[in-house]
C-alpha cells in the first residue's frame, strides 16, 4: 500500500494548478512574462488564518505558503506574501500591490463579479459532532438550547 504525504499531495495539486497561475496573474493585470522578469510573484493574503496563512514570529507560514512555493518553483520565481488587512485584499489587487490573492476566500456574488477564482484547492465546511447516544435528540441547532457545548 502506498502512503501519500502532504508534500506529495501539494506537489500534485501544484502541477494541476500551474495553468491556473498564468490565468490568475493575467486576470490581476500582470502578464506572466513580467512576473518571470521580476523574479517574484507577489501574493496578497491576510496572514491571520491558520492553517492557510499565518505568522510565526515575523515569518508568514502555512498551507498556502507551501503551495505557492510549489507553484512558483517551475516558473523560476520566488513567492512573496504581502500581508494585508482582509478588507483591503481585493482593492489592493486592483491597485497592483500584488499580482494575485492566495488566501481562503469564499465565493460570493460580489466577489465573483470583481475577481477570477481558481479551482478550489481546500474545503472549509463546518460540522457538528454529537455523541451517538444523543443522535436522536439533536437534529438542529435549536436542539442545542440549554446544553453544554465544548
C-alpha positions as CSV (number, residue, x, y, z in Angstrom):
1,X,0.0,0.0,0.0
2,X,1.4,3.4,-0.9
3,X,1.0,6.3,1.6
4,X,0.8,9.8,0.3
5,X,2.4,12.5,2.3
6,X,1.2,16.1,2.5
7,X,4.2,17.0,0.2
8,X,3.0,14.5,-2.4
9,X,-0.5,16.0,-2.4
10,X,0.8,19.6,-2.6
11,X,3.1,18.6,-5.5
12,X,0.2,17.0,-7.3
13,X,-2.0,20.0,-6.6
14,X,0.7,22.4,-7.8
15,X,1.2,20.5,-11.0
16,X,-2.6,20.6,-11.7
17,X,-2.9,24.2,-10.7
18,X,0.1,25.6,-12.7
19,X,-2.0,26.5,-15.8
20,X,-4.3,28.5,-13.5
21,X,-1.4,30.6,-12.2
22,X,-0.9,32.3,-15.6
23,X,-4.7,32.9,-15.8
24,X,-4.8,34.4,-12.3
25,X,-1.8,36.5,-12.9
26,X,-3.2,37.8,-16.1
27,X,-6.6,38.5,-14.5
28,X,-4.8,40.7,-12.0
29,X,-3.3,42.7,-14.9
30,X,0.3,41.4,-14.6
31,X,1.4,39.3,-17.5
32,X,3.3,36.1,-16.6
33,X,6.3,37.3,-18.6
34,X,6.5,40.3,-16.4
35,X,6.3,38.2,-13.2
36,X,9.1,36.0,-14.5
37,X,11.2,39.0,-15.4
38,X,10.7,40.4,-11.9
39,X,11.7,37.0,-10.4
40,X,8.9,37.1,-7.9
41,X,5.2,36.5,-7.6
42,X,3.7,39.0,-5.2
43,X,0.8,37.2,-3.3
44,X,-1.8,39.1,-1.3
45,X,-3.1,37.5,1.9
46,X,-4.3,38.2,5.4
47,X,-1.8,36.3,7.5
48,X,-4.2,35.5,10.3
49,X,-5.9,32.3,9.1
50,X,-4.4,29.2,10.5
51,X,-3.5,26.8,8.8
52,X,-3.5,28.6,5.5
53,X,-1.5,31.8,6.0
54,X,-0.4,33.0,9.5
55,X,2.5,34.4,11.3
56,X,5.1,32.5,13.3
57,X,7.1,35.4,14.7
58,X,7.9,37.7,11.7
59,X,7.5,34.9,9.1
60,X,4.4,34.1,7.2
61,X,3.9,30.3,7.0
62,X,1.1,27.8,6.3
63,X,-0.5,25.7,3.6
64,X,-0.8,28.5,1.1
65,X,2.8,29.4,1.5
66,X,3.8,25.7,0.9
67,X,1.6,25.5,-2.1
68,X,2.8,28.8,-3.5
69,X,6.4,27.6,-3.3
70,X,5.5,24.5,-5.3
71,X,3.6,26.6,-7.9
72,X,6.4,29.2,-8.3
73,X,9.3,26.7,-8.5
74,X,8.8,25.6,-12.1
75,X,8.3,29.2,-13.1
76,X,11.7,30.2,-11.6
77,X,10.1,32.9,-9.4
78,X,10.0,33.4,-5.7
79,X,6.6,33.7,-3.9
80,X,6.5,36.9,-1.8
81,X,3.5,37.2,0.5
82,X,2.1,40.6,1.2
83,X,0.1,40.7,4.4
84,X,-2.9,42.9,4.0
85,X,-6.0,43.6,6.2
86,X,-8.8,41.5,4.8
87,X,-11.0,44.4,3.8
88,X,-8.2,45.7,1.6
89,X,-7.2,42.5,-0.2
90,X,-9.4,42.9,-3.3
91,X,-8.8,46.7,-3.6
92,X,-5.0,46.1,-3.2
93,X,-5.2,43.6,-6.1
94,X,-6.7,46.3,-8.3
95,X,-4.0,48.8,-7.4
96,X,-1.4,46.2,-8.2
97,X,0.0,46.0,-4.7
98,X,0.3,42.3,-5.5
99,X,-0.2,40.0,-8.5
100,X,-2.7,37.5,-7.1
101,X,-4.6,36.8,-4.0
102,X,-3.9,33.4,-2.4
103,X,-6.0,33.2,0.7
104,X,-9.0,31.4,1.9
105,X,-11.6,33.4,0.0
106,X,-15.2,32.1,-0.2
107,X,-17.3,32.6,-3.3
108,X,-19.8,35.4,-3.0
109,X,-21.8,37.1,-5.8
110,X,-20.0,40.3,-5.2
111,X,-16.5,38.7,-5.3
112,X,-17.4,36.7,-8.4
113,X,-18.2,40.0,-10.2
114,X,-14.8,41.5,-9.2
115,X,-12.2,38.7,-9.3
116,X,-11.4,35.5,-11.1
117,X,-11.3,32.4,-8.9
118,X,-9.2,29.3,-9.4
119,X,-10.5,25.8,-8.9
120,X,-10.9,25.4,-5.1
121,X,-7.9,23.6,-3.5
122,X,-9.3,23.3,0.0
123,X,-12.6,22.6,1.7
124,X,-13.6,24.6,4.7
125,X,-17.0,23.3,5.6
126,X,-18.3,23.1,9.1
127,X,-19.8,20.1,11.0
128,X,-21.2,19.4,14.4
129,X,-20.3,16.1,16.2
130,X,-22.6,14.7,18.8
131,X,-22.5,11.6,21.0
132,X,-24.2,8.6,19.4
133,X,-26.5,8.5,22.4
134,X,-27.7,12.0,21.6
135,X,-28.2,11.4,17.8
136,X,-32.0,11.1,18.2
137,X,-32.2,14.2,20.4
138,X,-30.0,16.6,18.5
139,X,-31.2,17.2,14.9
140,X,-30.8,21.0,14.5
141,X,-29.0,24.0,16.1
142,X,-32.2,24.7,18.1
143,X,-31.8,21.3,19.8
144,X,-28.6,22.6,21.5
145,X,-30.5,25.2,23.6
146,X,-29.8,24.6,27.3
147,X,-27.0,22.1,26.6
148,X,-23.3,22.5,27.4
149,X,-21.1,22.8,24.3
150,X,-17.4,22.3,24.1
